[in-house]
Amino acid sequence: MLSIYSKSKFSLSEINQVRATIEHGLGKDEDLKGFYAFAKSDPILHEATKDLSGMRAGTLDSVFERVILAILLQMAPIERSQQMMELLLDNLGAKLLFDGQSVTLWPRAETIAAAGPELLREKAKLGYRADRLVSAAQYLVENPMSLSGLAALPAEQALFQLKNIPGIGDYSAGIIYGRASVPIDSWSAVIMSELFFKKTPKNPRQEIPDLMAGLKKRWGKWGWLAFVYVLNDLNNLSKRFELSRIT
């Protein structure tokens, strides 16, 4: 049961729009049954789906929220990324109080654009990522875009638009766009190679294209869900499979 409150009465079209946005955000259309059936043929994915049974990836329509995630995941272990996200939310998140409940939302692009990189380095410990996040925020304030709008475009065109955002390359664009892509950077290249191909790459950055191609062939249309499940289950998977780089 979900209740929505407004100062004015919703029109039918507004109700339908809100319903569609919420359903999309909660991942209603994700075929978990099909994904779980596919995962049974992959021992590692099967473990992840058992650990995280019922989890939906979902997504809201805010490109900037996904930009935050993508930039804070760049070249960072999960624990470091989580630390930066928590500090960013604590210090710059939008805090709402309703019916006695406090909720913290991701910062708006306008907030980060106005904050400046020095504040982000000091308050959220973002390091070099502070400049990237501020530049991305400033770009999106001037050039707003939505995930629903990008979804209506061919994948190559959508990814091209995302890579116009400062600090967003192939890996980060894949994180933002989601869908069937398998975004890999140098850190995750080691994890994925050891998990699924039983080898530690000597030159992770150079091996990214071949690794992405191998995972795309292995997972097909389930690439995005597979990536999300593995990423979120690394703590459990690291106890069952030999991994050289987690923290």
C-alpha atoms as one frame of an Amber mdcrd trajectory, in Angstrom:
protein
   0.000   0.000   0.000   1.453   3.340  -1.073  -0.080   6.728  -0.307   0.856
   9.901  -2.186   0.079  13.389  -0.932  -0.199  16.624  -2.889  -1.281  20.214
  -2.246  -3.622  20.010  -5.232  -5.762  17.259  -6.692  -4.031  14.950  -9.162
  -5.373  14.684 -12.686  -5.776  11.210 -14.201  -2.702  11.711 -16.394  -0.655
  12.807 -13.367  -1.792   9.745 -11.415  -0.783   7.491 -14.308   2.585   9.232
 -14.587   3.289   8.867 -10.857   2.225   5.204 -10.939   4.483   4.486 -13.925
   7.428   6.252 -12.273   7.015   4.305  -9.024   6.565   0.974 -10.789   9.673
   1.630 -12.892  11.634   2.686  -9.809  10.672  -0.497  -7.974  11.603  -2.693
 -10.940   8.101  -4.046 -11.505   8.840  -5.066 -15.101  12.053  -6.953 -14.298
  11.710 -10.632 -15.146  13.197 -12.082 -11.957  11.701 -15.512 -12.629  13.429
 -15.657 -16.013  16.679 -14.320 -14.587  16.686 -16.853 -11.745  16.041 -19.678
 -14.209  19.015 -18.462 -16.282  21.189 -18.070 -13.165  20.816 -21.754 -12.282
  23.196 -22.573 -15.141  25.869 -20.251 -13.713  27.159 -21.411 -10.281  28.265
 -17.922  -9.201  25.094 -16.153 -10.308  23.064 -18.918  -8.702  24.786 -18.234
  -5.372  24.122 -14.491  -5.727  20.428 -15.000  -6.507  20.051 -17.251  -3.458
  21.742 -14.659  -1.236  19.705 -11.757  -2.630  16.472 -13.548  -3.485  13.745
 -11.122  -4.485  16.031  -8.121  -4.997  15.076  -5.901  -7.909  17.519  -3.475
  -9.479  14.893  -0.817 -10.163  15.732   2.772 -11.026  14.329   6.234 -10.595
  14.182   8.708 -13.454  16.948  10.962 -12.124  20.059  10.864 -14.282  22.048
  12.793 -11.668  21.427  10.187  -8.965  22.906   7.577 -11.292  25.776   9.953
 -12.116  26.592  10.142  -8.392  26.640   6.343  -8.188  28.753   5.988 -11.329
  31.392   8.544 -10.304  31.669   7.233  -6.748  32.123   3.696  -8.066  34.970
   4.700 -10.387  38.212   2.952  -9.496  37.096   2.295  -5.914  36.460  -0.798
  -3.784  32.885  -1.176  -2.540  33.711  -0.092   1.031  35.339   3.127  -0.201
  32.372   3.879  -2.481  29.925   3.269   0.359  31.902   5.590   2.643  31.730
   8.411   0.077  28.018   7.863  -0.541  27.185   7.931   3.179  29.177  11.131
   3.751  27.604  12.774   0.706  24.107  11.919   1.941  24.844  12.976   5.523
  26.316  16.340   4.559  24.578  17.348   1.332  21.542  15.093   1.011  18.047
  16.594   0.827  16.445  15.901   4.212  12.654  15.558   4.378  10.483  15.266
   7.478   6.974  13.924   6.980   4.537  12.389   9.436   7.261  12.039  12.039
   9.611  10.211   9.670  12.926  11.596   8.433  14.146  10.660   4.945  17.388
  11.700   3.248  17.363  11.914  -0.558  20.326  12.174  -2.910  21.528  15.753
  -3.439  20.072  17.613  -6.420  22.368  18.616  -9.263  21.763  22.275  -8.375
  22.996  21.650  -4.807  26.240  19.982  -5.907  26.860  22.542  -8.651  26.620
  25.339  -6.074  28.636  23.517  -3.396  31.901  23.378  -5.317  34.644  20.711
  -5.229  36.446  21.947  -2.100  33.366  21.397   0.048  32.886  17.906  -1.407
  36.493  17.005  -0.712  36.201  18.253   2.862  32.740  16.956   3.806  32.396
  13.803   1.681  36.077  12.821   1.203  35.597  12.534  -2.564  39.175  13.400
  -3.526  39.594  13.874  -7.285  35.988  12.748  -7.797  34.782  16.058  -6.321
  35.783  17.980  -9.457  34.134  15.374 -11.682  30.886  15.395  -9.715  30.627
  19.201  -9.645  31.351  19.443 -13.384  28.732  16.760 -14.093  26.196  18.582
 -11.907  26.831  21.885 -13.650  26.404  20.236 -17.050  23.086  18.605 -16.081
  21.728  21.846 -14.625  22.272  23.409 -18.049  21.435  20.269 -20.070  18.756
  18.305 -18.164  18.000  14.747 -19.279  15.929  11.847 -17.968  16.383   8.092
 -17.990  12.949   7.650 -19.547  13.982   9.978 -22.367  17.238   8.084 -22.860
  15.379   4.763 -22.839  13.372   5.930 -25.858  16.598   6.302 -27.862  18.723
   3.590 -29.492  21.286   2.373 -26.950  24.294   3.788 -28.831  22.711   7.232
 -29.049  21.728   7.203 -25.369  25.249   6.212 -24.298  26.717   8.911 -26.570
  24.573  11.551 -24.850  25.630  10.330 -21.423  29.304  10.486 -22.370  28.857
  14.210 -23.068  28.547  14.647 -19.285  31.971  15.613 -17.840  33.647  12.720
 -16.030  31.458  10.090 -17.708  33.187   7.526 -19.916  32.161   4.104 -21.198
  32.111   2.483 -17.748  30.154   5.250 -16.042  27.723   5.581 -18.953  27.001
   1.858 -18.623  26.268   2.289 -14.897  23.884   5.172 -15.587  22.128   3.586
 -18.561  21.820   0.132 -16.994  19.665  -2.199 -19.076  21.706  -5.004 -20.724
  25.169  -3.471 -20.428  28.031  -4.884 -18.349  30.056  -1.856 -17.157  33.597
  -2.740 -16.090  36.480  -0.609 -14.797  39.999  -1.635 -13.747  38.966  -2.592
 -10.207  35.891  -4.615 -11.185  37.862  -6.182 -14.065  39.948  -8.073 -11.503
  36.864  -9.205  -9.560  34.899 -10.353 -12.607  37.881 -12.060 -14.224  38.688
 -14.037 -11.072  35.058 -14.942 -10.408  33.979 -15.974 -13.882  37.185 -16.821
 -15.769  39.396 -18.058 -12.896  42.356 -15.811 -13.681  43.836 -12.583 -12.317
  44.512 -10.135 -15.175  48.068  -8.804 -15.358  46.931  -5.569 -17.024  43.292
  -5.038 -15.937  42.706  -1.834 -17.923  43.953  -3.374 -21.158  41.811  -6.477
 -20.681  38.517  -4.610 -20.101  37.237  -4.860 -23.736  37.813  -8.631 -23.908
  36.329  -9.133 -20.442  33.211  -7.113 -21.293  32.802  -9.096 -24.511  33.196
 -12.365 -22.593  30.599 -11.394 -19.980  28.203 -10.134 -22.639  28.470 -13.484
 -24.414  28.077 -15.353 -21.119  25.082 -13.352 -19.831  23.374 -12.005 -22.960
  20.253  -9.980 -22.171  20.695 -10.626 -18.442  23.956  -8.650 -18.286  22.733
  -5.713 -16.211  20.878  -7.790 -13.612  23.821 -10.193 -13.373  26.220  -7.292
 -12.820  23.981  -5.725 -10.135  23.556  -9.015  -8.276  27.275  -9.823  -8.270
  28.241  -6.300  -7.209  25.774  -6.336  -4.312  26.765  -9.828  -3.162  30.553
  -9.452  -3.202  30.902  -9.774   0.575  29.200 -13.181   0.500  30.840 -14.342
  -2.731  34.304 -13.479  -1.408  33.810 -16.047   1.366  33.117 -18.844  -1.141
  35.359 -17.955  -4.074  38.995 -16.891  -4.127  39.232 -13.168  -4.801  42.359
 -11.054  -4.495  40.729  -7.613  -4.358  37.599  -6.692  -2.402  38.509  -3.792
  -0.105
